[in-house]
């Protein structure tokens, strides 16, 4: 909602740097007074496409370039290389460098008291070994070089990731990361295994059961029930094979020994048994009986499920994990004169199935003030006949979602307080994926607490938003599609475009913080002019931009990015108007250029996992 009363005292504070700025303020103030004379809300009395915005009044934009640690390890391995990087960045028009100093693996590129130094990394794309000299501190060099060139230096860290499931650090004795030695602090995942249980025709008495191969349509295992969802996917049937078809209600429709089934019932599947298991199950698998797929709960450390994600995620609830993460924050600001820190996307839970450790159970029960039946009271797994796994919410499902988000909200508050101990000129931001609608599975609510867009769905969850605690928010809008019109032409959600994702971020943040959307160079490989268009769209819709990553053939895009980035002033908005002052500035200053339709925003979904 645009405020009618305009805070002239704040305007003088913000724009007293030049006579031109003051003239713009006077013109803008008169414009608002004239508009308000009709006794109508300003946005109703104006053409919304021409509302004065931050782009019209404040030409300052944050222009960040991200430098990933692993992918660029050899690129910043000397003073001379760092001087060249900073020169390239400055010449292209960027005013900020984001240097990844503690990547997923949990080691740092600078000498730390709390972990080992990252000296080698095997690049997953090029399969080349990156090296960093043991006695060279690139962060110290970046600090000095950025100061000389008036480039803001922000450092990026991973809060709750302390290892990498792939061996990408060479043979220097580093292993896969320090988290592998912290077993009690690793996150515990709630998983399940399907179990076949055969019941009588009245569906009351259990007759027998066996384990089920977890993935359908695979080569059959003799010790398990094997599930097939189409006739052509069933392998050759042996003479002693037992085959049964079940319908969508798990009712056994047809049973054959050594013969192929006639069909797959709609919504059902085919069960195949081999060897001794076929012989033992033959007496129970009768037409009219029921063959149910039940879920057997399993609680496993994330190291036992390496296929779920590359990052070795620690338990963000655990006191020791949080304490360790804060040590790195203090260490950075104590040793280096950097402008601020950014938490990369591992500031989260590992997924909706994390964390289910005994430690977290104790903490959640304390929060609720009552005992919890671990898993059933939160949610249970249920398998359909085709082995698709469903989640069935328990009685504390909503409380669980809210509590996890509150854990991260409280953590963000702790970090903000720690950062501000080193002065108001030190900044704190967070990188997230732009697909907000599905982010609750990670326990992360980066919206404003005042956000109304999703509040109706769960008012208590809305209160866990933490945008107010940030100096800026960096959403990864890593889409090759630029505009909403382009998305419509492709037949995809408008949320899967740079423009659509940026619009959503404006509604989510609700003017609580500055927004610097991220675009990825590799999304526009051999399309430098398209990258410039995407960057322009992000800059027009938000308050800045983050470009990822220097290793993505940066030189290919310099000639198209430079004219665009240099058309904006050098200073970043969060250095002119702090987060605390945003509420004193007219909402109109923070509105995007384009009109945002609430109904469209709610329907526009991004692509899960983009930028994760």
C-alpha positions in Angstrom: 0.0 0.0 0.0 1.5 3.4 -1.0 1.7 5.9 1.8 0.2 9.4 1.1 2.4 11.1 3.7 5.9 11.4 2.3 8.8 11.6 4.9 10.7 14.7 3.8 13.2 14.4 6.6 14.3 10.9 5.3 14.4 12.1 1.7 16.8 14.9 2.7 19.0 12.2 4.5 19.1 10.0 1.5 19.4 12.4 -1.4 21.4 15.3 0.0 24.4 14.3 -2.1 23.7 16.4 -5.1 21.5 19.3 -6.2 20.1 17.2 -9.0 18.8 14.7 -6.5 17.1 17.4 -4.4 15.4 18.7 -7.5 14.1 15.2 -8.2 12.8 14.9 -4.7 10.9 18.2 -4.9 9.3 17.2 -8.2 8.4 13.8 -6.8 6.9 15.3 -3.6 4.7 17.7 -5.6 3.7 14.8 -7.8 2.5 12.9 -4.7 0.6 15.9 -3.3 -1.2 16.5 -6.5 -2.1 12.9 -6.8 -3.4 12.8 -3.2 -5.8 15.7 -3.8 -8.4 13.5 -5.4 -9.0 11.6 -2.1 -8.1 8.4 -3.8 -5.3 5.9 -3.1 -2.3 7.0 -5.1 -2.1 3.8 -7.1 -5.7 4.1 -8.2 -5.3 7.6 -9.5 -2.2 6.9 -11.5 -1.2 4.7 -14.4 0.6 1.9 -12.6 3.2 1.5 -15.3 4.4 5.0 -14.7 4.6 5.0 -10.9 7.9 6.6 -9.7 10.0 3.7 -8.5 13.4 3.1 -7.0 14.7 2.9 -10.5 13.5 6.5 -11.3 14.6 8.2 -8.0 17.6 6.1 -6.9 19.8 5.1 -9.8 22.1 3.3 -7.4 22.1 -0.5 -7.8 24.0 -3.3 -6.2 25.9 -5.1 -8.9 27.5 -8.3 -7.5 29.7 -10.9 -9.1 29.9 -14.2 -7.3 33.2 -16.1 -7.1 32.7 -19.7 -6.1 35.5 -21.3 -4.1 35.9 -24.7 -5.7 35.4 -23.8 -9.3 37.8 -20.8 -9.1 40.4 -22.1 -6.7 43.3 -21.9 -9.2 42.0 -18.6 -10.6 42.6 -16.8 -7.4 45.8 -18.6 -6.3 48.1 -15.6 -6.5 48.2 -11.9 -5.9 48.5 -11.2 -9.7 45.5 -13.3 -10.5 43.4 -11.6 -7.9 44.4 -8.2 -9.2 43.3 -9.3 -12.7 40.0 -10.6 -11.4 39.2 -7.3 -9.5 40.2 -5.3 -12.6 37.9 -7.3 -14.8 35.1 -7.0 -12.3 35.5 -3.2 -12.0 36.0 -2.6 -15.7 32.7 -4.5 -16.4 30.8 -2.2 -14.1 30.3 -4.3 -11.0 30.6 -2.6 -7.6 30.6 -5.8 -5.4 32.4 -9.1 -5.2 31.0 -12.0 -3.4 33.9 -14.4 -2.5 33.0 -17.9 -1.4 35.3 -18.5 1.6 33.6 -21.6 3.2 32.1 -23.8 0.5 29.9 -26.9 0.9 32.8 -29.0 2.0 33.3 -27.2 5.3 36.9 -26.2 4.7 37.9 -22.5 4.2 40.1 -20.8 1.6 41.7 -18.7 4.4 43.6 -20.1 7.4 41.0 -20.8 10.1 41.2 -22.0 13.7 38.1 -24.2 13.2 38.7 -26.2 10.1 41.3 -27.1 7.5 42.2 -25.0 4.5 40.9 -26.0 1.1 44.0 -26.5 -1.0 42.7 -28.8 -3.8 39.4 -29.2 -5.6 38.5 -31.5 -8.6 36.3 -29.4 -10.9 33.2 -31.5 -11.6 32.7 -29.9 -15.0 36.2 -29.8 -16.5 37.6 -32.7 -14.4 40.7 -30.6 -13.8 42.4 -30.4 -10.4 42.3 -26.9 -8.9 45.1 -25.9 -6.5 45.6 -23.2 -3.9 49.1 -22.7 -2.3 49.2 -23.7 1.4 50.8 -20.5 2.5 48.7 -18.1 0.4 45.6 -16.3 1.9 43.4 -15.2 -1.0 40.9 -13.5 1.3 43.6 -11.1 2.6 44.6 -10.3 -1.0 41.0 -9.7 -2.1 40.5 -7.5 0.9 43.4 -5.2 0.0 42.7 -5.2 -3.7 39.0 -4.5 -3.4 39.8 -1.5 -1.0 42.2 0.0 -3.5 39.6 -0.3 -6.3 36.5 0.9 -4.3 34.9 -2.5 -4.7 32.7 -3.8 -1.9 33.8 -7.3 -0.6 31.2 -9.7 0.8 32.1 -13.2 1.9 29.9 -16.2 1.3 29.7 -19.1 3.8 27.7 -22.3 4.1 26.2 -22.3 7.6 25.1 -26.0 8.1 27.1 -27.9 5.4 30.3 -29.5 6.6 31.2 -31.9 3.9 30.7 -33.1 0.3 29.5 -36.6 -0.7 31.9 -36.7 -3.6 35.7 -36.8 -3.2 36.6 -33.4 -4.8 39.5 -32.2 -2.6 42.4 -34.2 -3.8 44.6 -36.4 -1.6 45.8 -33.8 0.9 44.3 -35.7 3.9 41.2 -33.5 3.9 38.7 -36.4 3.2 35.2 -35.3 2.3 34.9 -32.6 5.0 35.1 -32.1 8.8 31.4 -33.0 9.3 32.2 -36.7 8.7 33.9 -36.7 12.0 30.9 -35.1 13.8 28.5 -38.1 13.6 26.3 -37.0 16.5 25.7 -33.6 14.9 24.9 -34.8 11.4 21.3 -34.5 10.4 19.1 -37.6 10.8 16.7 -38.3 8.0 13.3 -40.0 8.3 13.1 -42.5 5.6 11.0 -45.6 5.0 11.1 -49.0 3.3 8.0 -50.6 1.7 6.8 -53.9 3.2 4.2 -56.1 1.6 1.6 -57.3 3.9 -1.1 -59.8 2.8 -4.5 -59.6 4.5 -7.6 -61.8 4.4 -10.7 -60.9 2.3 -12.2 -59.0 5.2 -9.1 -56.9 5.3 -8.6 -57.6 9.0 -6.2 -60.5 9.6 -2.6 -60.3 8.4 -1.4 -63.6 6.8 2.1 -63.0 5.6 4.6 -60.4 4.3 8.0 -59.6 2.8 10.2 -56.7 1.9 9.6 -54.9 -1.4 12.3 -53.7 -3.9 12.1 -50.0 -3.4 12.2 -49.0 -7.1 9.6 -50.4 -9.5 10.3 -52.0 -12.9 13.8 -53.3 -12.0 15.3 -56.7 -12.6 13.7 -59.0 -10.0 15.3 -59.9 -6.7 14.5 -63.3 -5.4 14.4 -62.2 -1.7 11.8 -59.5 -2.3 8.5 -58.6 -3.9 9.1 -56.9 -7.2 6.6 -54.3 -8.5 5.8 -53.5 -12.2 3.6 -50.7 -13.5 3.3 -51.8 -17.2 3.1 -55.2 -18.9 6.1 -54.4 -21.3 8.3 -53.7 -18.3 7.9 -57.2 -16.8 10.9 -59.4 -17.6 10.6 -63.0 -18.9 8.5 -65.1 -16.5 10.1 -68.2 -15.3 8.2 -71.5 -14.7 8.3 -71.1 -10.9 7.6 -67.4 -10.8 4.5 -66.2 -8.9 2.7 -63.2 -10.5 -0.2 -61.3 -9.0 -2.1 -58.2 -10.1 -3.6 -55.8 -7.5 -6.0 -52.9 -8.1 -5.9 -49.4 -6.8 -7.3 -50.5 -3.5 -4.6 -53.2 -3.1 -7.1 -56.0 -3.8 -5.7 -59.1 -5.5 -7.4 -59.4 -8.9 -5.4 -62.2 -10.7 -2.8 -64.8 -9.7 -0.6 -66.9 -12.0 2.2 -69.3 -11.5 4.7 -69.2 -14.4 2.4 -67.2 -16.6 2.2 -63.5 -17.7 -0.7 -61.4 -16.3 -3.4 -60.4 -18.6 -3.4 -56.7 -17.7 -2.4 -54.1 -15.1 -5.5 -52.9 -13.2 -6.0 -49.1 -13.4 -4.1 -47.5 -10.6 -2.7 -50.9 -9.6 0.4 -52.9 -10.4 1.9 -56.3 -11.0 3.7 -58.2 -8.2 6.4 -60.7 -9.1 8.0 -63.3 -6.7 10.8 -65.6 -7.5 12.5 -68.6 -5.9 11.6 -69.8 -2.4 9.7 -66.6 -1.8 7.3 -67.4 -4.6 6.6 -70.8 -3.1 6.0 -69.5 0.4 3.7 -66.6 -0.7 1.7 -68.8 -3.1 -0.7 -70.0 -0.3 -1.6 -66.4 0.7 -1.8 -64.5 -2.6 -5.3 -65.5 -3.5 -7.9 -63.4 -5.5 -10.0 -61.4 -3.2 -7.3 -61.0 -0.5 -5.4 -57.7 -0.1 -1.7 -57.1 -0.7 -0.9 -53.8 0.9 2.3 -51.7 0.6 3.1 -50.6 4.2 5.9 -48.2 5.2 8.6 -49.3 7.7 10.1 -46.2 9.3 13.9 -45.8 9.2 16.0 -43.1 10.8 19.4 -42.8 9.2 22.3 -40.3 9.2 22.6 -38.3 6.1 25.9 -40.1 5.4 23.9 -43.3 4.8 21.8 -41.5 2.1 24.5 -39.8 0.0 22.3 -39.9 -3.2 19.9 -37.3 -1.7 22.2 -34.3 -2.0 25.9 -33.4 -2.3 26.1 -31.4 0.8 26.7 -33.1 4.1 24.1 -31.3 6.1 24.4 -30.9 9.8 21.5 -30.6 12.3 20.6 -26.9 12.4 18.7 -27.4 15.7 21.9 -28.7 17.5 23.5 -26.2 19.8 27.0 -27.2 18.8 26.3 -26.8 15.1 25.0 -23.3 15.6 27.9 -22.4 18.0 30.4 -23.6 15.4 28.8 -21.6 12.6 28.9 -18.4 14.7 32.6 -18.9 15.3 33.3 -18.5 11.6 31.3 -15.3 11.5 33.3 -13.8 14.4 36.6 -15.1 13.0 35.9 -13.4 9.6 35.1 -10.0 11.0 37.9 -10.2 13.6 40.6 -11.0 11.0 39.5 -9.2 7.9 38.0 -5.8 7.0 35.2 -7.2 4.8 31.9 -5.4 4.2 29.6 -8.2 5.2 28.7 -11.9 4.9 26.2 -13.8 2.9 24.9 -17.3 3.8 24.7 -19.5 0.8 21.7 -21.9 0.4 22.9 -24.4 3.0 21.4 -22.3 5.8 18.5 -24.7 6.1 17.3 -28.2 7.0 18.3 -31.0 4.6 14.6 -31.5 3.6 11.2 -32.1 5.0 12.5 -35.5 6.3 15.1 -33.7 8.5 15.9 -33.6 11.3 14.5 -36.6 13.1 17.3 -37.2 15.7 16.6 -37.8 19.4 18.1 -34.3 20.1 15.6 -32.6 17.8 12.8 -34.7 19.2 13.7 -33.4 22.7 13.8 -29.8 21.5 10.4 -30.1 19.7 8.7 -31.7 22.6 10.0 -28.8 24.8 8.5 -26.4 22.3 5.2 -28.1 22.3 5.1 -28.9 26.0 4.1 -32.5 25.4 5.4 -35.8 24.3 5.4 -36.7 20.6 5.0 -40.1 18.9 8.0 -39.7 16.6 7.0 -39.8 13.0 3.3 -40.6 13.3 2.5 -37.3 15.1 4.5 -35.4 12.4 3.7 -37.4 9.3 3.7 -41.0 8.1 4.6 -42.5 4.8 2.1 -44.4 2.7 2.9 -46.4 -0.5 0.4 -46.6 -3.4 0.2 -49.9 -5.3 2.7 -48.5 -7.9 5.2 -47.8 -5.1 4.7 -44.0 -5.3 5.3 -42.7 -1.8 2.9 -40.3 -0.2 3.2 -38.2 3.0 0.3 -38.4 5.4 0.3 -35.4 7.9 0.0 -36.2 11.6 -1.7 -34.1 14.3 1.4 -31.9 14.9 2.2 -31.4 11.2 1.6 -27.7 11.2 3.4 -27.2 14.5 6.4 -29.0 13.1 6.5 -26.8 10.0 6.2 -23.7 12.0 8.8 -24.7 14.6 11.4 -25.6 12.0 11.0 -22.2 10.3 11.2 -20.6 13.7 14.5 -22.4 14.4 16.0 -20.8 11.2 14.3 -17.4 12.0 15.9 -17.4 15.4 19.3 -18.4 13.9 19.1 -15.5 11.4 18.5 -13.1 14.3 21.5 -14.5 16.1 23.7 -14.0 13.1 22.4 -10.5 12.5 23.2 -9.5 16.1 26.7 -11.0 15.8 27.4 -9.1 12.5 26.2 -5.8 14.0 28.6 -6.2 16.9 31.3 -5.2 14.4 29.5 -2.0 13.3 26.5 -0.8 11.4 28.6 -0.7 8.3 28.8 -4.4 8.2 26.1 -6.2 6.3 24.3 -9.5 6.4 22.4 -11.1 3.5 21.1 -14.5 2.5 21.0 -16.4 -0.8 17.9 -18.5 -1.5 16.2 -20.2 -4.4 13.4 -18.1 -5.9 10.7 -20.9 -5.7 9.3 -19.7 -2.4 6.2 -21.9 -2.5 8.1 -25.1 -1.8 10.8 -23.7 0.5 9.0 -24.7 3.7 10.4 -28.2 3.2 13.8 -26.8 4.1 12.4 -24.9 7.1 13.2 -21.5 5.5 10.7 -18.7 5.4 12.6 -15.8 3.9 9.5 -13.6 3.4 8.6 -10.6 5.5 6.6 -11.3 8.6 4.1 -8.8 7.3 3.7 -10.7 4.0 0.0 -11.3 3.2 0.4 -13.4 0.0 0.7 -16.8 1.7 -0.5 -15.8 5.2 -4.0 -17.2 4.8 -2.5 -20.7 4.4 -0.9 -20.7 7.8 -0.8 -17.5 9.9 1.7 -18.9 12.4 4.1 -19.9 9.6 3.9 -16.4 8.2 5.2 -15.1 11.5 8.4 -17.0 11.0 9.5 -14.8 8.1 13.0 -13.3 8.5 13.3 -10.7 5.7 13.3 -7.9 8.3 16.5 -9.3 9.8 18.4 -8.9 6.5 20.2 -6.0 4.9 19.5 -7.7 1.5 18.1 -10.8 0.0 19.6 -12.7 -3.0 17.1 -15.0 -4.7 18.5 -17.3 -7.4 16.5 -16.6 -10.5 18.5 -19.0 -12.6 16.3 -19.3 -15.6 17.2 -19.2 -19.3 13.8 -17.7 -20.0 13.8 -13.9 -19.5 10.3 -12.4 -19.6 6.9 -13.7 -18.5 5.7 -13.3 -22.2 8.6 -15.7 -23.2 7.4 -18.2 -20.6 3.8 -18.1 -21.8 5.0 -18.7 -25.4 7.0 -21.7 -24.2 3.9 -23.0 -22.3 5.7 -22.9 -19.0 4.9 -21.1 -15.7 5.7 -17.4 -15.7 7.5 -18.1 -12.4 10.1 -19.9 -14.4 11.3 -16.7 -15.9 13.6 -14.1 -14.5 10.9 -11.5 -14.6 8.3 -13.7 -13.0 10.7 -14.8 -10.2 11.7 -11.2 -9.5 8.0 -10.2 -9.2 7.4 -12.9 -6.7 10.4 -11.8 -4.6 8.9 -8.3 -4.4 5.7 -9.6 -3.0 7.5 -12.0 -0.7 9.8 -9.4 0.8 7.1 -6.9 1.1 9.5 -3.9 1.2 11.3 -5.4 4.3 14.7 -5.6 2.6 16.6 -4.9 -0.6 16.4 -7.5 -3.3 19.3 -8.5 -5.6 18.2 -11.3 -7.8 20.7 -13.8 -9.2 21.2 -14.7 -12.8 23.5 -17.5 -13.9 26.0 -17.0 -16.8 25.9 -20.7 -17.8 22.1 -20.3 -18.4 23.1 -18.1 -21.4 26.0 -19.9 -22.7 26.9 -18.5 -26.2 24.1 -16.0 -25.7 25.8 -12.9 -24.2 23.1 -10.5 -25.5 20.4 -12.6 -23.9 22.3 -12.5 -20.6 22.3 -8.7 -20.8 18.6 -8.6 -21.4 18.0 -10.9 -18.4 20.3 -8.6 -16.3 18.3 -5.6 -17.4 15.1 -7.3 -16.5 16.4 -8.0 -13.0 17.7 -4.5 -12.5 14.5 -2.9 -13.7 12.4 -5.1 -11.4 14.5 -5.1 -8.3 17.3 -3.1 -6.6 20.4 -4.8 -7.9 21.7 -8.0 -9.4 24.0 -10.9 -8.5 25.8 -12.7 -11.4 26.9 -16.2 -10.9 29.7 -17.3 -11.5 33.1 -16.0 -12.5 34.2 -19.5 -13.6 31.3 -19.6 -16.2 33.4 -18.1 -19.0 33.0 -14.6 -17.6 35.0 -13.0 -20.4 32.3 -14.0 -22.9 29.8 -11.7 -21.3 31.9 -8.7 -20.4 31.3 -6.6 -23.5 27.5 -6.9 -23.3 27.2 -6.4 -19.5 29.5 -3.4 -19.2 27.4 -0.8 -20.9 24.3 -1.9 -18.9 26.0 -2.0 -15.5 27.9 1.3 -16.0 24.6 3.1 -16.7 23.9 2.8 -12.9 25.7 4.6 -10.2 28.5 2.9 -8.3 27.0 2.9 -4.8 24.8 0.0 -3.5 21.4 0.9 -2.1 21.9 -0.9 1.2 24.8 1.4 1.9 22.7 4.5 1.4 19.4 3.4 3.1 19.7 0.7 5.8 17.2 -2.0 6.3 16.0 -0.2 9.5 15.2 2.9 7.5 13.2 1.2 4.8 9.9 1.5 6.7 10.5 5.3 6.9 10.9 5.6 3.2 7.8 5.8 1.0 6.7 2.4 -0.3 6.6 3.9 -3.8 10.4 4.1 -3.7 10.6 0.4 -3.3 7.9 -0.7 -5.8 9.1 -2.4 -9.0 8.6 -0.6 -12.3 6.1 -3.2 -13.5 2.6 -3.9 -12.1 2.4 -7.1 -10.0 -0.8 -9.1 -10.0 -1.4 -11.0 -6.7 -3.5 -13.6 -8.4 -0.9 -14.3 -11.1 1.9 -14.4 -8.5 0.1 -17.1 -6.5 -0.3 -19.3 -9.5 3.2 -18.8 -10.9 5.5 -21.5 -9.7 9.3 -21.7 -10.2 11.3 -24.8 -10.9 12.2 -26.6 -7.6 15.9 -27.0 -7.0 17.0 -24.1 -9.3 19.9 -22.5 -7.6 19.9 -24.9 -4.7 
